[in-house]
Structures are given as C-alpha cells and as structure tokens.
Amino acid sequence: MRSIALSLCIATICCAAFAQQATTKRSITPDDIYSLQSAGDPQISPDGKLVAYTVRSADREQSKWRTEIWMTALDGSRAPLQFTSFDSSSAPRWNPDGRMLAFLSARRDPKTGAMGKSQVYALSMNGGEARRLTSLKNGVSAFEWSPDGTQLAVISKIGPSDSIPKGEKRNDELDYEHPFIKFDGAGYMNDQRAHIWVVNVASGEAKQITFGSQQNDSGPEWSPDGTKIAYAVAHTDKNTIFGIEDLFVVPSAGGTAVELPNTKFGAKSIAWSPKGDRIAYVSSKDINSIPKIYMIPASGGSYTVVNNDITYVSNLHWAPDGNALYYTAPNEGNVSIFRLDLSTNKATQLTSNSTIRIMSLGKSAGLLSYVASDDTHPGNVFTANLKGEDVHQLTHLNAKLMSELEIAPTERIEFTSVDGWKIQGFFTKPLNWQAGKTYPMVLAIHGGPNGMWGPYFIATVQCYAAHGWAVLRINPRGSSGYGEKFQRGVFKEFGGKAYQDLMNGVDYTLAQNKWIDPNRLGVVGHSYGGFMTGWIIGHTTRFKAAIPEDGMADFVSDDGTRDAFYGHERDFGADFFKDRQVFVENSPFNYADRVKTPALFLEGGADMRVPVGQVEEYFRAISHFGIPTELVIFPGEPHTTSRTPNHVVDWVKWEIYWFERWLDNNPNAVKPDAIKK
C-alpha cells in the first residue's frame, strides 16, 4: 500500500560533475515532485547489447503521468535514447530473436481524437513505424511472446455486453449475484472478465483460450516448448478474500484447462523451468500464512515449499541452467536480489543497502537488470552478471535536479520493544540541523500492516526535513522483511503491541536526541498507517498534530462496505458476521471521545479499499467533541491517491500546512489552493 505521499524509489548515482557546476544548493519543495522521473521494467535484449526500460514523468499542465520507453547500450557506448513518444507506452518485451520490441500503448483515433484502448505494438530494430499487433475490442492489459516469436499470449476482457447489437442500448442497472461487486481503482464491476487470447503476430488473428463468467485470468506464462500456458485464476463468485488465485495450465492451441493442486491462495509470479518439467510460483498455504516460493510438477502432483524461510517473494525467475531461482524479497528494510541454489536450498543475497523495485533476467545474455535505489538518490537502471557482480549503472535519471537539492541523510536505528522484540527504524534529521536548537519530530507510519520502510527516497520525508522537522519511520511488528512470526505479530494485536512498538520507538529516539522537542510531535500514516494514526490519538495525547490518511476508523462499517469482499477476519480471529465486538474494540472510532489532538483527514474520493465513509465517521466524531479538525477529499483518487500528479503534490502540501500550523505554532499557515465548502 501507498506510503505517506509519493514514494519514488531511487539508486546511488554519481553527481560529481554536477556538484562542480552548482554553486549553492536548495532544499526540496513539493513542486519538485513534478520534475522527478521514475525508471521501471528494464528488459535486456537477447544479444545482451541493449536494455529497454520505462520512464515515468509528470505533465504538470495536463495533470497526468506520461510513461515512455527508453533504450540504452549495456556497454555505455551511447547515451540513453527515447524509443517511443505516445504518452502511454509501457511493458517493453523483446521478441525471442531481438529484432522487434513490443509494448503496450493507448493511442488516439486519428478521426475522432478519442483515446483508444491499450493494444500491443511493435517496433523493428531496423527502424520504421510501430506496427499494431492486436485489435481486441476491450484492449490488452498484459502480454508475453511465445518461445518461437510467432504468437502472443495476451490478457483482455470480454462479457455479455460486448455482444449487444450495434445501435441497441442496455439498461444501466448493475445486477450482482455474488459479493465481489467492486475493486479499488477499477470501480464497480461490470460483466466483463479478463481472459487469455493467443494472437498470431503475422496475421493479427486472435483466439480466446480461457473462459468463465465468474473468473479473471492473469499472469500467462508460456511453457518452453510453446505448447502450454500457465496462468492464475481469481474467482469472483466465492465468498472469500480477494487474491485467492488457483494455478491452471491450458494448451496454447486451445482446449481443456487443467487446475494444478496448488495452495489456493494467491498464485503469483509463475515461472516455468527451462526444461518445462516444473513450475515455480509464489503462494500461501492459507489465509494467515506469508507468501513463499512453491514448486509443482508441470504435469500435476504434489507441491512443495522451496524454502520455508523465504517470504514475500516477487520477480521470480529461473536460472538458465535450471539449477537456481532468482527473486527479490524484503530483508530488514532492504529489498534485495537473491539467488536460491536448488541443490543446497541455500539463498545468497546479491545486493545490499538498497531497495530493488523491479528485476528481470536476460536468459540469453546471462544478465540481471533491475531498478535500484537508496535514501538520497532517485531510482536508476543497473545490470549485473548472475553472481551479482560486474555491476553497471545504465541511467542517471534526475541527476541534474538532485545536484541542485540539499538532501537530508537517513540513519538506521534499532531498539528493544515489548516482549524483548528487536525493532528497526529509520531516522532523518532536519535539514541543516544545528546543535543547541530544538526541533519538532514527525512519526510516519507505513501501510499494510505488512509494508516496510527502507533506504529509499521519499519526497515527503525530504520535504519534512527541509521544513525543519525530524522524521522517524519505524517497522513495527506486522512489517514484512523480518520473518513470518514478526509479520503475523499483529494477529489479534492490530492496535496493541504494534502501537507499543511505535511509542517505544518514539521514546528511544527522544532519549537519543535531546534536541527534539517532546511537546511538538506529529504523526502521519496511510491505510494501515492511517488506522494506526487514528488509534494513536485515541490512546495518547502526546502528539500535537495528526494526519490520518485513507485509514480505517470503524471496522464494522469498513468490512461491510469495502471492495472485493475483503475483511479482517484473519487479523482479529473472528467471523465478522458472528462476532462484531472484536471489530468494535479494534476501531479507532470507538475511542473518539478521548481524542485531544488536532487531526487533518486526507482521503481519496474514489477509495474503495477504505471507503470515504471511514474518514467521514471519524472526522464527524472528533468534531462533535470540539477538537480542531479538517477533512480534505481528492476527487477521483483511489486508495493509492496517485492518479494525477497535481493531487500527489497537493497531498504533500496539505500535510505541510497542517504540521506548520500545529508543530510550528503558526496560525497563519497557508492552505493549498482548494475549494472551501
């Protein structure tokens, strides 16, 4: 889930040349977010000479994000080159012989000017115009090349409404026979479901090969011989938590799909072994367990857990020889690349002191490509050999901007909390800190609760430091990256010992830094962090200002109205429809009469994960008791609140306004420009 505002991952870059040019540096402002670029999805060409990757940037005037594909040479022989220029190009994928690069792009109709659905296009490396490879009515959301490069497996949607004769209209009522009625970011469900098509690259002919009116298919992966496709199925007609996905295999030519006996909880990151005899994937054994790596024979049979100590895996890839698996996983604040030797079951960490956001493996070239970051530099594309050695940085995004900015460094802290548990965190001093002065401090709480703070650049944190506020980020129990026991430490303790971890972290930091003013403490958090912020101000008066963001306030109404029939039964150990008392006891709303802290509520107007009614309830409650409070709603924004750059920037400005008003004791703090109702 989203952190306190916009989290932009970054990597260590060399800025010496720019430092020489800069005479003075300035502190960062929220408006600098408009200038930050973010790299993603690096893909190595089959011959190992080029890397294609995406660059996301903000269009301030139109308040939209632009994502384009860039390309650079691995040997550094030429500067990075922009490969597409259509505002919305993503998912670069080389065809097997490396002569074409395919990608997703949505383009405007040349006659009407209307924006069309995303389709697959391809550009020849010999030059020329992009060729459209798919023409599916509802567009394409994902695709993969077949091993021989003659076909694509694509994901597209289809439903009964697609067959309505032209000129006829259907009633606009929505009819549901199951509780899976809406999903954050997508809205209320229509009758369309995501399925797999196989598209002939030469002719464009598309054949649907998976079906089902109550299932969504995803993650298609071709078998090495091209005869089968493995994929995940999410059922929409089951009264169960979203994310439960079964693992299936279907003939690529079409035919009967066969379900493999997997763990039935969130089959993700599906990967065929080079010989095609095994399938590795990420899953969980039940609703309470942490995702791990599983293996199953491609022909069916019993699955096995590859290594019980490896959790929250993503970016799963086989080594070219089939003797190892590569993946990324959280590790005590870092997100690192690991290599798991299947003969010894031993995992080797290949990267350290950084955050890896995305990683891919160029099998033909025998190279890794990834986007890496640290706490003071924006993310860039790197490559390394399969041992994690011979590392090369290929991009230097944001180098000019970062050379102009004074960035506050972050240090890692560790303390002992309740039950003797070791808790880690990250602490950032105010920019230009001076001995002898006192400063406020902001406690920032991540979402999840299985999120994790780490050494990556966060524009909001730097904006806080630039305003003279220290920033404390703690990974309390419930965070990922510290093992399964630690992550499940919030079971029946959603606001219990995790709350104590946070307060103990504040106490530890105050004891270590006497210059922090204990009477000027702020707290902010998003999603679970928003819940915890609301919980904190109902259980202590030590904070002078609070900003609960998209946070759960009343678990009874939240579980009854949120998306995808997802609830908190696994967290509270009770059936929501049988025992609501535990849901009431864990609700911050239940303690609103104790709140004495001024609170600013920020909420996405289209949030379906934590519906807007949650903050409205809490806002009304503490207003009733006479506590200074404000509610700001960002129209059209889902739970992530990142659809438009303007909202992302304004979100940070509202945070700064509130802390200026209450931590800096400034009654004249200026609000961001908004329509006051």
N, C-alpha and C positions, 0 to 999 in steps of 0.2 A: 504494500500500500504506500501511498504517497507520504513523503516526509513533510516538514512544516511549510514549505512552499515549493519552489522549483529546485529539485536536486539534479545538478548537472555533473556527471562523472567526468574526471579528468586524469591526465597522466603527467609524469615528470617530463619536462621539456627543457631544452637548452635555450636560455634567453640572453646569453652574454652579449650578443651583437646588439640586441635591442636596448639592453641596460646601458650600453655605452652612449646610445643616442639620447636616452631620456635624461633630462636634467633634473626634473623633480617628478615624484610620483604622487598620486592622489588616492584617496580612499574610494572604495566601490560604492555605487548607488544602485537602487533597484532598476533604474533605467538601463544600466549596463547589461541587464539580462537580455535586452533586445539584441545586443551585439554578440552574445556568446553563441558559438557553434558547437554542435554535438555530433561526434562520429559514431557510426554504427555498422553492423552487419558486414564485416570485412570478409572477402572471398578471394582466395588465391587461384589464379589461372592454372589449368592443368600442367602447363610447361614450367610453372614456378617463376615466371618473369614479372607478372603483374598482380596487383591487388585491386579489386573493385570494392568500394565501400560507400556508405551513405553519409551525407552531411545534412543535418537539420539546422535550420536557421529561422529567425523570426522576421516576418514582414510587418513592421510596426504600423504602417499606414493602413493596410488592409486587415490588420489584426488576425493574421493566420500564420501557420507554420508552413515552411517550404522544406521539402526533402528531395534532394537530388543525389545522383550517383556520380562519384568521382573515381578516378583511377590513378595509380601511381606505380612506378617501377620498383621492384624489390631491391635492385642494386643501386638505387638512388641516381640513376643516370639521367633522369628528367624530373622536372617539378610536377606535382600533382596536377591533373587535368580534369576539368569538369566534363563529364561524359554525357549527361542529359540536362535538359533545361525546360522542363514541363511543369514545374511547381510541385509535382506529386509523383516522383519516381522512387521506387523502393524495391527491396528484396532482390538485389542483383544475384544472378545464378549463371555460371558458365555452363555451356553445353559441354559434353564429355571431351570433344576434341579441341576445345578452346577457341574455336573460330567465331563463336557468337556469344554475346552476353544478353540473357533475357532478364526482364524486370517487370514489375507491376507499375502501371501508370493509368491515371484517370485523365482524360482529355476532353476538351470542349467540342461539341458538334460544330463543324465549320459553317453550317447553315443557320442553326438556331442560337448558337453560343452557349447552349445548356451544357453543364458539366456531366459527362457520362460516367458510367461505372468503370471501376478498375479492370483492366484487361492485361494479358501478358503481351509484351512487345519484345522484339529482339533487334539488336544492332550488330551488324557484321564488323569484325575487327579490321576488315578491308575498307571500311567506310560506307557511306550511303545513308539513306533514311531508315528510320526504325520501321520494322515490319510487324504488323499486328498478327499475333498467333492465335488469339482466342476471340470469340464473339458471343459469349454466353450472355443471355438476357439480363441476368442479375449480377454480372461481373464475376471477378475472381478475387478471392481473399488470400490464397496461398497456392504455390505450385512447386513441382520438382521434376527435373529431367529424368527420362528413362535412361538406363545404362548405355543404350546404343544411340541415344540422342534423337531418335525418330518420333518420340512421343513425350507428352507432358501429363502428369497426374495433377489435376487442379481441384480446388475446393470452390464450389459455387452453391448458391441456394436455389431451391425450387419449391413450389407449393401449388395447391389447387387454384389460387387466384391467378396464377400465370396462364391458365388455360381459358380464362374468360374471353369470349369472342370480342374482337375489336369493336368499339363503339358501345358496348354494354357496360353498365356500372354495377358494382356490388354494394350492398349496404355497408355502412361504415361501423356497424356494431362489432365488438370483439367478443367472441364466444370461447370460453375455456372449459375444458373437462378435466383439467389437472392443475395442480398448484404452481407449475412453472410458467408464470404469466409475464414476467418482466426480468430484465437484466440490466444492471448499471452500465451506462454507456451506449446501450442498444435500444432501451426503452421497452415499451410493451411489445410482447411477442406477436408477430403476425403468423400466417400459416406457412411461411417458408422455412425450410430446414436445409442445413448445409450437408452436401453430399459430394462424392468424388466422381469426376469425369476424367476420361482419358482422351486426350486431344492429339490428333495426327498433326505433326508440325508442318508437313508439306502441304496438306490439303485444308487444314483447319477443322476437319470433321471431328465432332465431339460425341463421345458415347458415355452415358451415365452408367456407372457400375456399382454404386451403393444406393440403397433406398431406405425408406422408413419415414412415416409421417410424424413419429414421436422420437426422433433422434437427430443429433447433429454429429457429423463425422469431421475429424480433424487429423492433422499430422501425417499425411500419406508418405510412406517410405517404400521405395521400390526394392525388391529383392535383387541381389547381384546379377541374376540371370534374366531379370526383367519380366518374369512370368507371374509374379505376385506383388501385391501391395499390402503392407501392414498399416493399420490406422487405428485411431481411438474412437469410441462411440460414447457420446454423452446422451443419456436418456432424459427426455423431457416429461415423461408421464409417470415418473416414480416419485413417491413422497419421500424424498431423501435429499441430502445436502448436495448442492451443485458441485461439480468437479469429479463426481464418481464416473469414471470412464472405463469401459471394457475394451480389451485388446482383440482386434479382429484381423484376419487375413483374407483377401479376396483375390481371385485370378485377375490379372490385369486386362485380360480379354473379356472379362465379364463372367459371371457365374455365381455359384453359391458362396457367400461369405461364411467363414468359419470362426467362431469365437475361441480364442485360446484361454485356457483356465488361469487367468491372472488374478491379482489380488482384488480386483474390482473397486479400486479406489484411486482414481486419478492417474491412469496410464499416460505418461508424457515422455517426450524426448526419445522416441522409438528409433532404434538403430539395428540394422541387420549386420551380422558378422560377415567378413569378406567372403567366406565360403557359402554363406546363405543357410547354414545349418542351425544358427541360434539367433535369437532376438534379445537384445538388451533394452531395458526401458526403466523409467523411474516411476515408482508407485508406492503405495502404503498398504499394509495388511488390513487396516480397519480405520474407522473414523478418528480414532485418538492417536494413531501412530504417525511418525515422521516419515516423509518420503525418502526412499532409499533406492539403490540400484538393484534391479531384479533381472534374472536371466531365465529364458524358457526355450526349449527346442522349437524350431520353426514349424515342425510337424505336429506340435502339441506335446502334452505330457506335464510333468510337474515343474513348477517354477522354483527357483532358489534365490535367496538373498545373497548377493555377491559379497558384500562386506557389511556387517551389521553396524559398524562404527561410522560409516559414511552417510551423511544426511544432507537433505536439501540440495540435491544434485541438479544441475542443469547443463545444457550444452554437451550432451553425451555423444561421444564419437569412438569408433573402433580404431585401433592402430592398424595400419595397412597389412601387417602380418597376422592380425587376429589374436595376438598374444596379450594385448593390453587394452584398457579403456582410458580415454581422456575425458575429463569433465571439469566443470567449475563447481565450487562449493564454498559456503561461508566458513570462515575459520578465525574465531576470536577477533572479530572486527574487520578482518581482511576478507576479500573474495578472491580465491586463488585458483590456479590451474593445477590439476593433479593428474598423475599417471598411475593407474592401478594395474599392476602385474598380475595377470590371471593365474599364473603358475604358482606364485607365492602368496597371492591375496594381499600384497603389500602395496600401500599407496605412497607415492613420492610427490611431495609438493614442489612444483616447478617455478612458482612465482611467490613473492613475499612483499610485505609492506606496500600493498597496492590493492585496488579494487578492480576486478575484471568484470566488465558488464556484458560482454559478448565474446564468444570464441568459436572459431571454426577450424577444421583440419583439412589442409590440402593434401589429399592422399597421394596423388601422382607426384607432387613435389616433395612430400615428406616434411611439410612445414606446418606450424601453427600460426594463425593470425588472430589477433584479439585487440580489443579496445581496453586500455589500462588507464588508471587514474590514481592520484593521490590527493592530499588535502589542500594543496596550494596550486594545482595546475589543472586546466580542463582536459578532457579525455582525448587520447590520440591512438592511432593505429600502430601496432607493433607486430613484428614477426619473430619467430624463433624456431630452432630445429626441434625435433621431437623429444629431445632431452631437456628442453627449456633453455638451451644455450645459444650462443651466437645471436643475441637479441639485436634487432634493428628497429629504430623508430622511423616510421614512414611519413607521418604527418606532423605538422606543428600548428594545428588549429588554435586560434585565439592568442598566438604568440605576441602580436603587436598590442592587443588590448591588455594582456597580462603584464607586459613590460611597462605599462603606464600606471598600473594599480599597485598599491601597497596592500599586501595580503598578510593577514594575521596567521601565524603558525598554530598548529594544534598539537597538544601532547596527550599521550595515553595515560590514564590513571587506573589504579586498582585498589580496592578496599574490601574489607570483610563485612558482610551484612548478616542478617538473621540466619540462624541455623548454621553459621560458620561458612556460608557460601561465599566464594570469591566472585566479586562483581567488577567488571571493567567499564570504562567510560572514556570520553574524550573531552578535553577542556581547552577552550580558546580564550586567551587574554584579550582585553580591549586593545584595539589598535593604538599604537603609540603610548602604551602603558607607562606611567611614571610612578616611581616609588614615592611614598608619602601621601598619595591621593587615595581616596576611596571611590569605588565603582559599584554600580548595580550588577546583578547577575541574572541571566535568563536560563531556566531549566527547560530544555527542549526534549520532548518525548516522542519516540518513533511509533509507527503504526504496527499493526499485526494482530496480536502481540508478537508474532514471530518475525518482525522486522529486525534490523540490526544497524546500528550506527557504525561507521568505519572511517578509514582515512580517505575520504573522497570529498571533492569540492562541493560545497553547498553555498549558493549565492546568498541565501538568507542569513546564514551564520556569519558570513563576511560583512553583510550589511549591519548586523547587530554589533559586531566588533568595531566597525567603523563609527558607530554612534556612541562608543564608549561603554558598551556592556560586555561583560564576560559571558561566555556561553558554555553551559555544561550539558553534555549529551551522555546518557548512561544506558547501558544494555542490561536492564534488569532481568530477572528470571522471566521466561517466556520468549526471550530473544533467541534467534537462530544463531548457529555458529559455535555453540558451546556444548553440544551433545543433546541427546534426546531427553534425558532426565531434566536438564536445565530448561529446555523448551517447554516441557509439559509441567513445569513448576507452577504454572498458573491454574492448573486444574483445581476447581473449587476455590481458587485464590485470585480471581480476576483483579480485584482491587485490594487484595490482602498483603501478602508478603512482597509482591512486586511494588506496591506502594511503599512498603518499608525499605525496600532496596533503594528506591529513588530518594527517600528522605535521608537515609543513611549516606547516600552519595552526596547530597547537599551538605550534610553535617561534616563529612570528611573534607569536602572542598573548602568550606568555610574555615575549618581548622588549619588547613594547609596554606590558605591565602587570606591573611588577616585584613588585607586591603579591601576585601569585598564587604559591602555594607549589608548586614543581615536584615536590615529594615527596608531594603529596596530589592526584593527578589520578585522575578516574574516567572511565569510558567506558560508553556505553549505546547500543543501537540495536535496531531491529525489522526482521525479514525480511532484506533485504539488509544493513540496518544490524546485524542480529543476526549475520549471516555475518561482516561486517567486524569486529565486536567480537570474535568468536571468532578471527578471523585476526590481529588486533592483538595479543592476549595470547599468541599463539603466535610472534610475531615481535619483541616488545619487552617489557621488564619495567618500563617507565617508569610504568605505571598501577598504582595501589594497589587499585583495585576495578573490577570489570567486571560488566555485566548484559547478556548476550546474550539477546534476546527473539525467539522463533519464528524462529530463524536456522538457515540451512543449515550443517551441520557436515561431512557426508560426502556428496559429490555422487554417488557410486556408488549408495548406498542411497537417496538423495533422489530422483534421477532415475528410479530403478526403482520407487518406491512413491508418488510424489506424484500429484496429481489431473490429470485431463484429458490425460494422456499428454504433459504439458509437460516439456521438458527444457532443458538449457543448451548444446545444440549450437551455437546462434548466438553464444554468448558465448565458447566455447572453440575453435570452429572445428574440431570433431572429432565423429565419429559415436560416440555413447555405446556402441553395441553392437559397435564395431570397435576403438576406441582409448580405453580407460578410464584410461590412465596420466595423461593431462592432467587428467582429472576428480579423480584421486587427488591430484595435485600442487597443485590449487587448493582442496583440502578442509582447513579448519581442524583437523579431527580428526587429520590426518596429522602435525600439529605439537604434539599434546597433551603430549608428553614435555618440551616446552620451557616450558610454562605455569608461571608463578610467581605469577600474580595471582589473588586470591580472586574467585570468579565465582558469581553468582546467576543461574540459568537460569529464565526465565518462559516458559510455553508454554500455548497453548490446547489443551485436551484433545480437541477435535474438529477440530483443524487438519489439513486435507488438502493444503494448498499446500506446507507444510513439516511433514511428519508428526512427531508427538511423538517418534518414534524418533530423530530428529535430535538433539534436546537430550539425550535419554537416553544416546546414544552418547558425546557429549562430556562430559556430567556424570559418567558412569562412568569415562571415561578419566582426567580430571584428579583424580578421587577416588582412582584407582589410584596416582597419583603423589603423593598426600598433600597436595594443595592444598585449602585450605578452600573448600567449595562447597555450594550448596543448589539444589534443584530444586523449583519450585512449579508445579503444574498446575491450570489453571482449567477445571473440567468443563464440557463442552458448548460451549465457545467455539471458533469457527473462527479463521482466520488473523488476522482483524481484531480479535478479542477485544473485541467491543463489544455483545454480545447483551444483557447485563444491566448496569444502572448500578452495581450492587454490585461486580461484577468489575472494571469500569473504575476505580472508586475504589480498590479494594483493590490493583489493579495498581500504582497510583502509590504507595500506602503501602508496598508491598514494596520498590519502588525506593528510597524514602526510608530505610527501615530499613537496607538494605544499605550505602548511602552514609554514613549516620550511623555505622554500625559500623566501617567501614574508612577513610573520609575524615576523620571527626571523632574517630577513635580511641576509640570508645565501645563497649566490650564489653557494656554493658548496654542497648544499643539494643533497643527493644521491637518485636517482630514483630507484624504484623497478626494478628488472631484467625483461626486456622486449625486444622484437624485434623492433628495431627502423626502421621505413620505411621512 
